[in-house]
Amino acid sequence: MGDGTLISGRFFAGGRLDKGLAEATGLSRARVQALIALGAVAVDGKVATQPSAKVAADAPFAIDVPPTADSEARPQDIPLDVVFEDEHLIVVDKPAGLVVHPAAGNLDGTLVNALLHHCAGQLSGIGGVARPGIVHRIDKDTSGLLVVAKSDAAHEGLARQFADHSIERAYLAVCNGHPTPAEGTISARVGRSDANRKKMAVLPKESSRGKHAVTRYKTLRKMPHCSLVECRLETGRTHQVRVHLASIGHPLVGDPVYGRANSALRPVLQKLGFRRQALHAAVLGFIHPVTGHSLSFSSDLPPDMAELIDETGH
C-alpha cells in the first residue's frame, strides 16, 4: 500500500472481489482489477491478489489509489530497442543492466526515463508518479521483452491480464547442472526470506505469507556443467524463475543472490566478463487491451548469453 488517496469501507454483499469493490466504491471494474494487480487493495488487513476471490458480506476493505500527477522522472535520450508500438502501448527489448523504473540509488538512467523521452511523456498515469506506464517489470540484470502502457485504458487492460495470469511469458535461462527430470513443473510459494529480507525464498505450503507460484521448465540443451532451460510462467512473482530453479538445486549461472557457479564454470565467466544472472525474457504474448488482437513477440538470446552457451558447450 502506498501514499495515494485511501478509500475504505465494507462490502455491501458477498461475491467476487472486483465486482464488490466496483459497486462499493464507484470505480470501474477494470480500474479495480488494475489496482489489485498493483497490490493496492487490502481485504481484512491482507493485500488482495485475485480479482475473482470470493469475499464475505460486510468484510472491511481499503484501496490505496495512487496519484496520477506528472511523473517526477525526467525524460532522457537513452536508446531503446522498440519491438512494437501504437498509440496505446509499446513493447521493448530491454538490455541487461538497465533498471526499469527510478528508485533509491537509481533516480535516472532507467527505462522509464528513456520511455518518457521516446513517448514524449505519453505514458499511463495509473501506476502513480514513480513508475508511469509500468504494469510489470524484469530485474535490472535480466534482459528481454517488456510491455508498457501509454494510455490508461491499456494500463487497466494489461493489468487485468497480468492479474488473471493470462499473459504468455517464457524465459531462457542457463542454470547450473542438469535438472532431473529434464522437464517438469515447480509449484511453490514465493515470498520474502526470513533470513534476508532483500531476498525471496520458497516458503512452506501452509505459510500464510508469500504467493502461490508455478513455473514449467524444459531443458533445451545440456552442456558439460550447465543447461539451457526454457521456463514458462503460470504466475509472475518477484524473482520467480531464479528462486524456483535454485530451490531444486539448479540456480542460474551468474546469479549473485541465489546461487554460485560450479567451480568448473568460473574460468569461463571470468574470461567472458559475465557478471549477471543468465536470464532472458524471450517470449511475451497478450491480447491487445484496446483492439482485442492477439499479439505475440519473441526475442533472440542476447550476445552475452549466446557466447556463454558457446563457451560452455565445448
The 8 nearest C-alpha neighbors of each residue, nearest first, counted from 0:
[[1, 39, 63, 38, 2, 40, 62, 46],
 [2, 0, 3, 63, 65, 39, 64, 4],
 [3, 1, 65, 4, 63, 0, 5, 64],
 [2, 4, 65, 64, 66, 63, 1, 5],
 [5, 3, 64, 63, 65, 6, 2, 66],
 [4, 6, 63, 62, 3, 64, 7, 61],
 [7, 5, 62, 61, 63, 4, 8, 64],
 [6, 8, 61, 60, 62, 5, 9, 59],
 [9, 7, 60, 59, 61, 10, 6, 23],
 [8, 10, 59, 57, 58, 60, 11, 7],
 [11, 9, 57, 12, 58, 56, 23, 19],
 [10, 12, 57, 56, 9, 23, 13, 19],
 [13, 11, 56, 10, 57, 14, 19, 55],
 [12, 14, 56, 55, 54, 10, 15, 11],
 [13, 15, 53, 54, 16, 19, 12, 55],
 [16, 14, 53, 51, 18, 52, 17, 19],
 [15, 17, 19, 52, 50, 18, 51, 53],
 [18, 16, 50, 20, 19, 15, 31, 28],
 [19, 17, 21, 15, 20, 16, 28, 22],
 [18, 20, 22, 16, 21, 17, 15, 23],
 [21, 19, 23, 17, 22, 18, 24, 16],
 [22, 20, 26, 18, 28, 25, 24, 19],
 [21, 23, 19, 20, 25, 24, 18, 26],
 [22, 24, 20, 21, 19, 25, 10, 11],
 [25, 23, 21, 26, 22, 20, 6, 7],
 [24, 26, 21, 22, 23, 27, 20, 28],
 [27, 25, 21, 24, 30, 28, 31, 22],
 [26, 28, 30, 29, 21, 31, 25, 22],
 [27, 29, 31, 21, 30, 17, 32, 18],
 [30, 28, 32, 27, 31, 155, 33, 156],
 [31, 29, 33, 27, 32, 28, 155, 34],
 [30, 32, 28, 34, 33, 29, 17, 35],
 [33, 31, 35, 29, 30, 34, 159, 50],
 [34, 32, 158, 30, 155, 36, 31, 35],
 [33, 35, 37, 31, 39, 36, 32, 30],
 [36, 34, 32, 38, 37, 40, 33, 39],
 [35, 37, 33, 162, 34, 38, 158, 32],
 [38, 36, 34, 35, 39, 33, 126, 134],
 [39, 37, 35, 36, 40, 46, 34, 0],
 [38, 40, 63, 0, 34, 37, 35, 62],
 [41, 39, 62, 35, 47, 38, 46, 61],
 [40, 42, 46, 45, 47, 61, 60, 44],
 [41, 43, 60, 44, 45, 59, 47, 46],
 [42, 44, 59, 45, 60, 58, 41, 46],
 [43, 45, 42, 41, 46, 60, 59, 61],
 [46, 44, 41, 42, 43, 47, 40, 60],
 [45, 47, 41, 40, 38, 42, 48, 44],
 [48, 46, 41, 40, 49, 45, 42, 35],
 [47, 49, 35, 36, 46, 50, 38, 162],
 [48, 50, 52, 51, 47, 162, 163, 35],
 [51, 49, 17, 16, 52, 32, 48, 35],
 [52, 50, 15, 49, 16, 53, 17, 18],
 [53, 51, 49, 16, 15, 50, 54, 14],
 [54, 52, 15, 14, 16, 51, 55, 13],
 [55, 53, 13, 14, 16, 15, 52, 56],
 [54, 56, 13, 58, 57, 53, 14, 12],
 [55, 57, 13, 12, 58, 10, 11, 54],
 [56, 58, 10, 9, 11, 55, 59, 12],
 [59, 57, 9, 56, 10, 55, 43, 60],
 [60, 58, 9, 43, 8, 42, 57, 10],
 [59, 61, 42, 7, 41, 8, 9, 43],
 [60, 62, 7, 41, 6, 40, 42, 63],
 [63, 61, 40, 6, 5, 39, 64, 7],
 [62, 64, 5, 39, 3, 4, 0, 65],
 [63, 65, 4, 3, 62, 5, 66, 39],
 [66, 64, 3, 127, 63, 4, 67, 126],
 [67, 65, 127, 3, 68, 64, 128, 4],
 [68, 66, 124, 127, 125, 128, 65, 69],
 [67, 69, 66, 128, 70, 127, 124, 71],
 [70, 68, 128, 71, 67, 124, 127, 72],
 [69, 71, 128, 72, 129, 68, 131, 127],
 [70, 72, 128, 73, 69, 129, 68, 130],
 [71, 73, 70, 112, 74, 101, 107, 129],
 [72, 74, 112, 75, 71, 115, 107, 70],
 [75, 73, 116, 115, 112, 113, 72, 76],
 [74, 76, 112, 113, 116, 77, 73, 108],
 [75, 77, 113, 116, 78, 74, 117, 112],
 [76, 78, 113, 75, 79, 108, 112, 116],
 [79, 77, 76, 80, 113, 117, 75, 81],
 [78, 80, 81, 77, 91, 113, 93, 92],
 [79, 81, 92, 91, 82, 78, 93, 94],
 [82, 80, 91, 83, 79, 90, 92, 84],
 [81, 83, 91, 90, 80, 92, 84, 89],
 [84, 82, 90, 89, 81, 85, 91, 88],
 [83, 85, 89, 88, 90, 86, 82, 81],
 [84, 86, 87, 88, 89, 83, 149, 90],
 [85, 87, 88, 149, 84, 150, 89, 121],
 [88, 86, 149, 150, 85, 153, 148, 89],
 [89, 87, 148, 149, 147, 85, 84, 86],
 [88, 90, 84, 147, 83, 146, 91, 85],
 [91, 89, 146, 83, 82, 145, 81, 84],
 [92, 90, 81, 82, 145, 80, 144, 93],
 [91, 93, 144, 143, 80, 145, 81, 94],
 [94, 92, 143, 142, 91, 144, 95, 145],
 [95, 93, 142, 97, 96, 143, 92, 141],
 [96, 94, 142, 140, 141, 97, 139, 93],
 [95, 97, 140, 139, 94, 98, 141, 142],
 [96, 98, 139, 95, 109, 94, 99, 110],
 [99, 97, 139, 109, 100, 110, 96, 138],
 [100, 98, 110, 109, 111, 97, 136, 139],
 [99, 101, 111, 109, 130, 98, 110, 102],
 [102, 100, 106, 105, 107, 109, 129, 72],
 [103, 101, 105, 106, 104, 100, 129, 107],
 [102, 104, 105, 106, 101, 107, 100, 129],
 [103, 105, 102, 106, 101, 107, 98, 108],
 [106, 104, 102, 101, 103, 107, 108, 109],
 [107, 105, 101, 102, 104, 103, 108, 72],
 [108, 106, 109, 105, 101, 112, 72, 73],
 [107, 109, 112, 110, 106, 105, 75, 113],
 [110, 108, 98, 112, 111, 107, 99, 100],
 [109, 111, 99, 113, 112, 100, 114, 98],
 [110, 112, 114, 100, 109, 113, 115, 99],
 [113, 111, 74, 75, 109, 115, 110, 114],
 [112, 114, 77, 110, 75, 116, 111, 115],
 [115, 113, 117, 111, 116, 112, 118, 110],
 [114, 116, 120, 74, 112, 118, 113, 119],
 [117, 115, 74, 119, 114, 113, 75, 118],
 [116, 118, 114, 119, 115, 113, 76, 120],
 [119, 117, 121, 120, 115, 116, 114, 122],
 [120, 118, 116, 115, 117, 121, 114, 74],
 [119, 121, 115, 118, 122, 116, 74, 114],
 [122, 120, 118, 119, 149, 123, 115, 150],
 [123, 121, 149, 132, 120, 131, 150, 148],
 [122, 124, 132, 150, 151, 149, 131, 148],
 [123, 125, 67, 131, 126, 127, 122, 132],
 [126, 124, 127, 123, 67, 151, 65, 154],
 [125, 127, 131, 124, 130, 132, 65, 133],
 [128, 126, 65, 66, 67, 125, 124, 129],
 [127, 129, 70, 130, 68, 131, 71, 69],
 [130, 128, 127, 70, 131, 101, 71, 72],
 [129, 131, 133, 100, 128, 126, 127, 132],
 [132, 130, 124, 126, 133, 123, 122, 128],
 [131, 133, 123, 148, 122, 147, 149, 134],
 [132, 134, 147, 131, 130, 135, 126, 148],
 [135, 133, 158, 132, 147, 154, 157, 136],
 [136, 134, 133, 137, 145, 146, 147, 161],
 [135, 137, 99, 138, 145, 134, 133, 100],
 [136, 138, 141, 139, 135, 99, 145, 142],
 [137, 139, 141, 140, 136, 98, 99, 238],
 [140, 138, 98, 96, 97, 141, 95, 137],
 [139, 141, 95, 96, 138, 275, 142, 276],
 [142, 140, 138, 95, 278, 139, 279, 137],
 [143, 141, 95, 279, 94, 93, 280, 140],
 [142, 144, 280, 92, 93, 279, 281, 94],
 [143, 145, 92, 280, 91, 93, 283, 281],
 [144, 146, 91, 90, 92, 147, 143, 136],
 [147, 145, 90, 89, 91, 148, 144, 88],
 [146, 148, 132, 89, 133, 88, 90, 134],
 [149, 147, 88, 132, 154, 153, 150, 123],
 [148, 150, 122, 88, 87, 123, 121, 132],
 [151, 149, 123, 87, 153, 152, 148, 122],
 [150, 152, 154, 123, 153, 155, 125, 124],
 [153, 151, 155, 150, 154, 156, 289, 288],
 [152, 154, 156, 150, 288, 151, 155, 148],
 [155, 153, 151, 148, 157, 152, 156, 158],
 [154, 156, 33, 158, 152, 153, 157, 29],
 [157, 155, 288, 153, 159, 158, 154, 152],
 [156, 158, 160, 154, 159, 155, 153, 288],
 [159, 157, 33, 161, 155, 160, 156, 36],
 [158, 160, 162, 156, 157, 161, 32, 33],
 [161, 159, 157, 163, 165, 162, 158, 166],
 [162, 160, 164, 158, 159, 163, 166, 157],
 [161, 163, 159, 36, 160, 164, 158, 49],
 [162, 164, 160, 161, 165, 159, 49, 50],
 [165, 163, 161, 162, 166, 234, 160, 233],
 [164, 166, 160, 163, 161, 167, 285, 162],
 [167, 165, 285, 164, 284, 161, 160, 168],
 [168, 166, 284, 283, 285, 165, 169, 282],
 [169, 167, 283, 282, 232, 231, 166, 284],
 [170, 168, 231, 282, 230, 281, 280, 232],
 [169, 171, 280, 230, 281, 279, 229, 172],
 [172, 170, 229, 279, 228, 278, 281, 230],
 [171, 173, 278, 228, 277, 227, 174, 170],
 [172, 174, 227, 277, 226, 251, 252, 228],
 [175, 173, 251, 252, 226, 250, 225, 249],
 [174, 176, 225, 249, 252, 250, 251, 224],
 [177, 175, 225, 224, 249, 226, 174, 178],
 [176, 178, 226, 225, 179, 175, 221, 181],
 [179, 177, 181, 180, 176, 249, 218, 182],
 [180, 178, 181, 177, 182, 183, 247, 218],
 [179, 181, 182, 178, 183, 177, 218, 217],
 [180, 182, 179, 178, 218, 217, 183, 177],
 [183, 181, 217, 180, 216, 218, 184, 179],
 [182, 184, 216, 215, 180, 217, 185, 181],
 [185, 183, 215, 214, 216, 186, 213, 182],
 [184, 186, 214, 213, 215, 187, 243, 183],
 [187, 185, 213, 212, 184, 214, 188, 211],
 [188, 186, 212, 211, 201, 185, 189, 213],
 [187, 189, 211, 210, 202, 212, 201, 209],
 [188, 190, 201, 209, 210, 200, 202, 212],
 [191, 189, 209, 199, 200, 210, 192, 208],
 [190, 192, 199, 196, 200, 198, 193, 209],
 [191, 193, 200, 199, 195, 194, 196, 198],
 [192, 194, 195, 196, 191, 200, 198, 199],
 [193, 195, 192, 196, 198, 191, 197, 200],
 [196, 194, 192, 197, 198, 193, 191, 199],
 [197, 195, 198, 192, 191, 193, 194, 199],
 [196, 198, 195, 199, 191, 192, 194, 256],
 [199, 197, 196, 195, 192, 191, 200, 256],
 [198, 200, 191, 192, 190, 189, 242, 238],
 [201, 199, 192, 189, 190, 191, 202, 242],
 [200, 202, 189, 188, 187, 190, 242, 203],
 [201, 203, 188, 189, 200, 204, 206, 190],
 [202, 204, 206, 205, 188, 201, 187, 207],
 [205, 203, 206, 188, 202, 187, 207, 211],
 [204, 206, 203, 207, 202, 208, 188, 209],
 [207, 205, 203, 208, 204, 202, 209, 188],
 [206, 208, 205, 209, 204, 210, 203, 202],
 [209, 207, 206, 190, 210, 202, 191, 188],
 [210, 208, 190, 189, 188, 207, 191, 211],
 [209, 211, 188, 189, 212, 190, 208, 236],
 [210, 212, 188, 187, 189, 213, 209, 186],
 [213, 211, 188, 234, 187, 186, 210, 189],
 [212, 214, 186, 233, 185, 234, 232, 187],
 [215, 213, 232, 185, 184, 231, 233, 216],
 [216, 214, 184, 231, 230, 183, 185, 232],
 [215, 217, 230, 229, 183, 182, 184, 214],
 [218, 216, 182, 229, 228, 181, 219, 230],
 [217, 219, 228, 181, 220, 182, 227, 229],
 [218, 220, 228, 227, 217, 229, 221, 226],
 [221, 219, 227, 226, 218, 222, 228, 225],
 [220, 222, 226, 225, 227, 223, 177, 219],
 [221, 223, 312, 225, 226, 224, 311, 220],
 [224, 222, 225, 312, 221, 311, 313, 176],
 [225, 223, 176, 222, 175, 264, 263, 261],
 [226, 224, 176, 175, 222, 174, 223, 177],
 [227, 225, 221, 174, 173, 222, 220, 177],
 [226, 228, 173, 220, 219, 172, 218, 221],
 [227, 229, 218, 172, 219, 217, 171, 226],
 [230, 228, 171, 217, 216, 170, 172, 218],
 [231, 229, 216, 170, 169, 215, 214, 228],
 [232, 230, 169, 215, 214, 168, 216, 170],
 [231, 233, 214, 234, 168, 235, 213, 169],
 [232, 234, 213, 214, 164, 231, 235, 212],
 [235, 233, 232, 212, 164, 213, 236, 214],
 [236, 234, 232, 239, 237, 233, 212, 164],
 [235, 237, 239, 238, 234, 212, 189, 210],
 [236, 238, 239, 235, 199, 189, 190, 137],
 [239, 237, 241, 240, 242, 236, 199, 138],
 [240, 238, 236, 242, 237, 241, 243, 235],
 [241, 239, 243, 242, 238, 244, 214, 230],
 [240, 242, 238, 239, 244, 243, 245, 251],
 [243, 241, 245, 239, 240, 244, 238, 246],
 [242, 244, 246, 240, 245, 241, 239, 185],
 [243, 245, 249, 250, 246, 247, 241, 242],
 [244, 246, 250, 249, 248, 242, 243, 247],
 [247, 245, 243, 244, 248, 242, 201, 249],
 [248, 246, 245, 244, 249, 243, 178, 250],
 [247, 249, 245, 246, 250, 244, 178, 175],
 [248, 250, 245, 175, 244, 174, 247, 176],
 [251, 249, 245, 258, 244, 174, 175, 248],
 [250, 252, 174, 254, 173, 276, 175, 277],
 [251, 253, 174, 260, 254, 277, 175, 173],
 [252, 254, 276, 275, 274, 255, 277, 251],
 [253, 255, 276, 251, 256, 252, 258, 275],
 [256, 254, 253, 257, 258, 259, 276, 275],
 [257, 255, 254, 258, 198, 259, 276, 241],
 [258, 256, 254, 255, 245, 250, 242, 241],
 [259, 257, 250, 254, 256, 255, 260, 245],
 [260, 258, 261, 254, 255, 253, 252, 257],
 [259, 261, 252, 262, 264, 253, 175, 265],
 [260, 262, 263, 264, 259, 175, 265, 224],
 [261, 263, 264, 265, 260, 266, 259, 224],
 [262, 264, 261, 265, 266, 224, 260, 267],
 [265, 263, 262, 267, 261, 266, 260, 268],
 [264, 266, 268, 262, 267, 263, 269, 260],
 [267, 265, 269, 268, 264, 270, 263, 262],
 [268, 266, 270, 264, 265, 269, 271, 310],
 [269, 267, 273, 265, 271, 270, 266, 272],
 [270, 268, 272, 266, 267, 271, 265, 273],
 [269, 271, 267, 268, 272, 266, 273, 265],
 [272, 270, 268, 273, 269, 267, 307, 306],
 [271, 273, 269, 270, 268, 274, 267, 303],
 [272, 274, 268, 271, 275, 269, 253, 303],
 [275, 273, 253, 272, 276, 268, 254, 255],
 [276, 274, 253, 140, 254, 273, 277, 255],
 [275, 277, 254, 253, 278, 252, 251, 140],
 [278, 276, 173, 172, 252, 251, 253, 275],
 [277, 279, 172, 141, 276, 171, 142, 170],
 [278, 280, 142, 171, 143, 170, 281, 141],
 [281, 279, 143, 170, 144, 282, 142, 169],
 [280, 282, 298, 170, 297, 279, 169, 143],
 [283, 281, 297, 169, 168, 296, 280, 298],
 [284, 282, 168, 296, 167, 295, 144, 297],
 [283, 285, 295, 167, 294, 166, 296, 168],
 [286, 284, 166, 294, 293, 287, 167, 295],
 [287, 285, 293, 292, 291, 288, 294, 284],
 [286, 288, 291, 292, 290, 289, 293, 285],
 [287, 289, 156, 153, 291, 286, 157, 290],
 [288, 290, 287, 291, 153, 152, 87, 156],
 [291, 289, 292, 287, 288, 286, 293, 87],
 [292, 290, 287, 286, 289, 288, 293, 294],
 [293, 291, 287, 290, 286, 294, 288, 289],
 [292, 294, 286, 285, 287, 291, 295, 284],
 [295, 293, 285, 284, 286, 292, 287, 296],
 [296, 294, 284, 283, 285, 293, 297, 282],
 [295, 297, 283, 282, 284, 294, 298, 82],
 [298, 296, 282, 281, 283, 299, 295, 144],
 [297, 299, 281, 282, 300, 143, 296, 144],
 [300, 298, 301, 281, 297, 143, 279, 302],
 [299, 301, 305, 304, 302, 298, 279, 281],
 [300, 302, 303, 304, 299, 305, 142, 279],
 [303, 301, 305, 304, 306, 300, 307, 299],
 [304, 302, 306, 305, 301, 307, 273, 271],
 [305, 303, 307, 306, 302, 301, 308, 300],
 [306, 304, 302, 308, 307, 303, 300, 309],
 [305, 307, 309, 303, 304, 308, 302, 310],
 [308, 306, 304, 310, 305, 309, 311, 303],
 [309, 307, 305, 311, 306, 310, 312, 304],
 [308, 310, 306, 312, 307, 311, 305, 313],
 [309, 311, 307, 308, 312, 306, 313, 267],
 [312, 310, 308, 313, 309, 307, 222, 223],
 [311, 313, 222, 309, 310, 308, 223, 221],
 [312, 311, 310, 309, 222, 223, 308, 224]]
